[in-house]
Amino acid sequence: MAVQGFPARVGAVESYPEVDIVINELSRQGVTGVHLMPLMLVAGDHAINDMASDEDDSWKTRFNAAGIPATPWLNRIRGESGGAGDVCRPSAAGAERHDGEAA
């Protein structure tokens, strides 16, 4: 995304790139604020606790501590509307369970 000039970055909870890598990159680029949005179909716990909470280790807190004000967005989590949810819902509706029965 950065190579294309698109002003978005992806970070991962419990994977790569970790939030510290993203924070360091954005700090070097002089970014003055971020919007945090979950990119998950089932994001409840991670989005609320790991990304948007006021806990010391949340992404919001870590960005703010690095001098980059962070605004979390928790609407549209869990594939509720638009984007990936619109693509996945029709596929999931026709899916079969592992035992061959209709879901």
KABELBEL-V895383 format. One record per helix or strand of 3 or more residues. SS is the DSSP state (@ for helix, = for strand). FROM is the first residue (numbers start at 1). TO is the last residue. If there is no record, write none. Layout:
BEGIN
{{SS,FROM,TO} {SS,FROM,TO}}
END
This chain:
BEGIN
{{@,19,28} {=,33,37} {@,44,51} {@,59,65} {=,69,73} {@,83,93}}
END
